[in-house]
Amino acid sequence: MISVSVKNITKTYGELKAVDNVSFEVEKGELFGLIGPDGAGKTSLFRILTTLLLADSGTATVEGHDVVKDYQAIRNKVGYMPGRFSLYQDLTVAENLNFFATIFGTTIEENYDLIKDIYEQIKPFSDRRAGKLSGGMKQKLALCCALIHKPEVLFLDEPTTGVDVVSRKEFWEMLDKLKKQNISIVVSTPYMDEAKLCDRIALIQNGKIMSVDKPETIVLNYPKVLFAVKAKIIYKLLDNLRLDPEVESCYAFGEYLHLTLKNDDDNEKTVQQIAKKYNPDELEVMAITPTIEDSFIRLMREQQSTNDIIPTSNGQ
C-alpha cells in the first residue's frame, strides 16, 4: 500500500526553482529518507506534503488524501517535526505535551503505548521550560508532540541537525521502533551516514531527485572502480590528479583522495603509476567500496554535466 505519493511536483520562489518535477512514493510502514544538502529542496517538499505550502504544479497524496483538496484530513493524520525547534520555549515540557494533546482532542494517557519510550525519557524534566532543555531533549520533546495524536505518517525535517552523536543514535533507534508499529516515516537529513539507516532513500540536489532506491542498491550501482589515494602533501596531489588526462574524477574524502579513472582499469598499480608522475612522498593506493556519499557526489557531477549540455526552457 502506498502511504505517500508525489508526482511531478514543482515549486518556485521567484527565479529560484526549489523543487523541480519531483516524483517518488513511500510505502506503508516504510522509513524513507530524503537525503541532500541545505538548499536541495527538502523543506519545501515537506511543507507541501504537510499542506503548509502549495506547489506550482504536480500532485501529491498522503494516505490517499490530496494535499490540496483534503488538507484538513491530512493534518489530522500526520505528525510534523520541522527543522527548527518550534515548540513553545516558555512553556514547560508537560505544558507543551498537554497543549498539543488538547489540540488533537486526546491525552498523553490515551496514546501512552505509542509514546512511552520517548515520554519516559523526558518525564523527569516535566517542569523544565522547553527553552532550557538540551538539544537532545528538545528533539525528543518535539518528536513526542508530533506523535501525541497517533499519526499514520510522520514527517521529520532534519531532526538530528545540531545534536550530539549519542542523541542522533538514540533518535534513529526510536524511529526503528516506531516503524515496527506500522507508522510511515519520511525523514530528511544532510548526513549521508544516516542514509543507510533508511529502508529506501531519495538523493536530492538542486530540487531534483537524482536516484531513488535502497541504500545498498545505490552503492552497488556505482559504475566505476573507486580508489583511495593518500600522500604526505595530499592537496598538491589533488591538484595534479584533477588535471591528469587519465583521471575521470578526484576529490578529497577525509584523509584520502577518492579517484576514478576514465577507462575501466581496476588495477591499483595503474593509479600508482599515474600518481608517481607527480613525485608524491608516502604514496598509498587501494581499491575501496563506494559509500552513499561517493554515489551522491557522482550523481551530482552527472547532473551538473547534463545541465551544462541541455539548455533550460528559458534559454539560459
C-alpha positions in Angstrom: 0.0 0.0 0.0 1.3 3.5 -0.9 1.3 5.9 2.0 2.8 9.0 0.3 2.7 9.7 -3.4 4.5 12.6 -5.1 4.0 13.1 -8.9 5.8 15.8 -10.8 5.8 18.4 -8.0 7.4 21.7 -8.9 7.8 24.8 -6.6 9.5 28.1 -7.4 10.3 31.2 -5.4 10.7 34.0 -7.9 13.7 32.9 -10.1 14.6 30.0 -7.9 13.2 26.6 -8.7 13.3 24.9 -5.3 11.6 21.7 -6.3 11.9 20.6 -9.9 9.5 18.0 -11.2 9.9 15.6 -8.3 8.2 12.2 -8.1 8.5 9.3 -5.6 6.4 7.0 -3.5 6.6 5.9 0.2 5.1 2.5 1.1 3.1 2.0 4.3 5.3 1.3 7.3 8.4 2.4 5.4 11.3 4.5 6.7 12.0 6.7 3.7 14.9 9.1 3.6 15.2 12.3 1.6 19.0 12.9 1.5 20.6 16.1 0.4 22.4 19.2 1.5 20.9 22.5 2.6 19.0 24.2 -0.2 18.3 21.0 -2.0 14.5 21.4 -1.7 13.8 19.0 1.2 11.9 21.5 3.4 9.8 22.8 0.5 8.7 19.2 -0.2 7.9 18.6 3.4 5.8 21.8 3.7 3.9 20.8 0.5 3.2 17.3 1.9 2.0 18.6 5.3 -0.3 21.1 3.5 1.6 24.2 4.7 2.6 25.2 1.1 1.0 24.9 -2.3 3.0 23.5 -5.2 3.1 25.3 -8.5 2.3 22.1 -10.4 2.1 18.4 -9.9 0.0 16.3 -7.4 0.6 14.6 -4.1 -1.4 12.4 -1.8 -0.9 11.4 1.9 -2.8 8.2 3.0 -4.9 8.6 -0.2 -5.8 12.2 0.5 -5.0 15.0 -1.9 -2.7 17.6 -0.3 -4.8 20.5 -1.8 -8.4 19.2 -1.6 -8.2 17.2 1.6 -5.8 19.3 3.7 -7.8 19.0 6.9 -7.9 15.2 6.8 -4.1 15.1 6.2 -3.4 17.4 9.1 -5.2 15.0 11.4 -3.3 12.0 10.1 0.3 13.3 10.0 2.9 14.3 12.6 5.3 17.0 11.5 8.6 17.9 13.2 10.1 20.9 11.4 13.8 21.5 11.1 13.9 24.3 13.7 12.7 23.7 17.3 9.2 25.1 17.0 7.6 24.3 20.4 6.7 27.0 23.0 10.0 27.7 24.7 8.4 29.5 27.7 6.1 26.5 28.4 7.3 23.5 30.4 7.7 20.1 28.9 4.4 19.0 30.4 2.6 22.1 29.3 3.8 21.6 25.7 2.7 18.0 25.6 -0.7 18.8 27.1 -1.2 21.7 24.7 -0.6 19.5 21.6 -2.7 16.7 23.0 -5.6 19.1 23.6 -5.4 20.5 20.0 -6.0 17.0 18.7 -8.6 16.2 21.3 -6.6 13.5 23.0 -4.4 12.9 26.1 -1.0 11.6 26.9 -2.6 8.6 28.7 -4.7 7.7 25.7 -1.6 7.4 23.5 0.9 6.2 26.1 1.6 2.9 24.3 2.9 4.7 21.3 5.0 7.4 23.0 6.0 5.6 26.2 9.7 5.0 25.3 10.2 8.7 24.4 7.9 10.1 27.1 9.7 8.2 29.9 13.0 9.8 28.9 11.6 13.4 29.1 9.3 12.9 32.0 12.0 13.7 34.6 12.1 17.2 33.0 8.3 17.8 33.0 8.6 21.1 35.0 11.5 22.5 33.0 10.9 25.1 30.4 11.3 23.8 26.9 13.8 26.6 26.0 16.1 25.4 28.8 16.4 21.8 27.5 19.5 20.3 25.9 19.5 19.8 22.1 18.8 16.1 22.5 15.9 16.6 24.9 14.4 19.3 22.7 14.5 16.8 19.9 12.7 14.1 22.0 10.1 16.5 23.2 9.4 17.7 19.6 9.0 14.0 18.5 6.7 13.2 21.4 4.5 16.2 20.5 4.4 15.1 16.8 3.3 11.6 17.9 0.8 12.7 20.6 -2.3 12.0 18.3 -1.0 8.7 16.8 -0.3 9.9 13.3 -0.3 7.4 10.4 2.6 9.3 8.7 5.5 11.1 10.4 7.4 13.8 8.6 10.7 14.7 10.2 12.7 17.6 8.6 16.4 17.3 9.5 15.6 16.1 13.1 19.2 15.3 14.1 20.8 18.5 12.9 22.7 20.2 15.7 22.5 17.4 18.2 25.3 15.2 19.6 26.3 11.8 18.2 24.8 9.9 21.1 21.4 11.7 20.7 21.5 11.1 16.9 22.0 7.3 17.5 19.2 7.2 20.1 16.9 9.1 17.8 17.3 6.6 14.9 16.7 3.7 17.4 13.4 5.4 18.3 12.5 5.7 14.6 13.2 2.0 14.1 10.7 1.1 17.0 8.1 3.5 15.5 8.4 1.9 12.1 7.6 -1.5 13.7 4.2 0.0 14.7 3.4 0.5 11.0 3.9 4.2 11.0 5.2 5.5 7.7 8.2 7.8 8.3 9.6 10.3 5.9 12.8 11.9 7.2 15.2 14.4 5.6 18.8 14.7 6.5 22.0 16.2 5.1 24.0 13.4 6.9 25.0 10.7 4.4 25.8 8.2 7.1 22.2 8.3 8.2 21.0 7.2 4.7 21.9 3.6 5.3 19.5 3.5 8.3 16.5 4.0 5.9 14.6 1.3 4.0 14.9 3.4 0.8 16.2 6.8 0.1 15.9 9.6 -2.5 19.0 11.6 -3.2 18.1 15.2 -4.0 20.2 18.1 -5.2 19.1 21.5 -6.6 15.5 20.5 -6.3 15.9 17.4 -8.5 15.7 13.7 -7.5 18.9 12.0 -8.7 18.1 8.5 -7.5 15.5 6.5 -5.5 16.4 3.1 -4.2 17.6 1.1 -1.3 20.9 2.5 0.1 22.8 -0.7 -0.7 21.4 -0.8 -4.2 22.6 2.7 -4.9 26.1 1.8 -3.8 26.1 -1.4 -5.8 25.2 0.6 -8.9 28.3 2.7 -8.7 29.7 2.2 -12.2 33.4 2.5 -11.7 36.2 1.1 -9.5 36.9 3.6 -6.8 40.4 4.1 -5.4 41.5 5.8 -2.2 44.8 7.6 -2.6 46.9 9.2 0.2 50.2 11.1 0.2 52.2 13.3 2.6 51.2 16.5 0.8 47.7 15.5 -0.2 46.3 18.8 -1.6 49.2 19.2 -4.0 48.5 15.7 -5.3 44.8 16.5 -5.5 45.5 19.5 -7.8 47.8 17.4 -10.0 45.4 14.4 -10.3 42.4 16.5 -11.1 44.3 17.8 -14.2 45.6 14.4 -15.3 44.1 13.2 -18.6 43.7 9.6 -17.4 41.7 10.6 -14.3 37.9 10.9 -14.5 37.3 12.4 -11.1 39.2 13.1 -7.9 38.1 14.8 -4.7 39.1 15.0 -1.0 37.4 12.5 1.3 38.6 12.6 4.9 42.3 12.0 4.9 42.2 10.3 1.5 41.5 11.3 -2.1 38.8 9.3 -3.8 39.6 8.7 -7.5 38.1 7.1 -10.6 39.8 6.5 -14.0 38.4 7.3 -17.4 39.0 3.8 -18.5 37.7 0.7 -16.7 41.1 -0.4 -15.3 40.7 -1.8 -11.8 44.4 -2.2 -11.1 45.9 -0.3 -8.2 49.3 -0.3 -10.0 47.8 1.9 -12.8 46.7 4.5 -10.3 50.2 4.3 -8.6 51.9 4.9 -11.9 49.7 7.9 -12.6 50.3 9.4 -9.2 54.1 8.8 -9.2 54.4 11.2 -12.2 53.9 13.9 -9.6 56.6 12.5 -7.2 54.4 12.3 -4.0 56.0 11.2 -0.8 54.5 8.3 1.3 52.1 7.3 -1.5 49.2 4.9 -0.7 46.7 3.5 -3.2 43.9 1.0 -2.6 40.7 0.0 -4.3 37.7 0.6 -2.0 33.9 0.1 -1.7 32.0 3.3 -2.5 29.8 4.9 0.1 26.5 6.7 -0.2 28.4 9.9 -0.2 30.5 8.8 -3.1 27.4 7.8 -5.0 25.8 11.2 -4.2 28.9 13.1 -5.5 29.0 11.1 -8.7 25.3 11.6 -9.4 25.7 15.3 -8.6 28.5 15.6 -11.1 26.4 13.8 -13.7 23.5 16.2 -13.0 25.8 19.2 -13.4 27.2 17.9 -16.7 23.6 17.4 -18.0 22.7 20.9 -17.0 25.7 22.3 -18.9 24.8 20.4 -22.0 21.0 20.8 -22.1 19.7 24.4 -22.2 16.8 25.3 -19.9 13.4 26.2 -21.1 14.0 29.9 -20.7 17.2 29.7 -22.9 19.6 30.4 -20.0 
